[in-house]
C-alpha cells in the first residue's frame, strides 16, 4: 500500500532549475520536489509520496489527515499489543 503524508512547506528553492522545498513532518524536515505542485508556496501543506509533492491541501485537511493517521497507528498498536 502506498501512502501520501501531509507536511508543511517551510522553505522553497531551486536546485539545478528544479523547484524544491524543505517540508516539516512533525519536526522532521525532508527535502521534497515541488515541481508537480507549481502553485505551492511557503506555509502551504502538501501531500508527499516518495519525495514528491503530489497535491496541495489546506491546513484543516492536513490536520484532519494527520489526526486520522495517529488514530490508525494507535489502533494498530492496540491490536498488535
Secondary structure as UniProt FT lines:
FT   STRAND          5..15
FT   TURN            16..17
FT   STRAND          18..25
FT   TURN            26..27
FT   STRAND          28..33
FT   TURN            35..36
FT   TURN            38..39
FT   TURN            42..43
FT   STRAND          45..49
FT   TURN            50..51
FT   STRAND          52..57
FT   HELIX           59..80
//
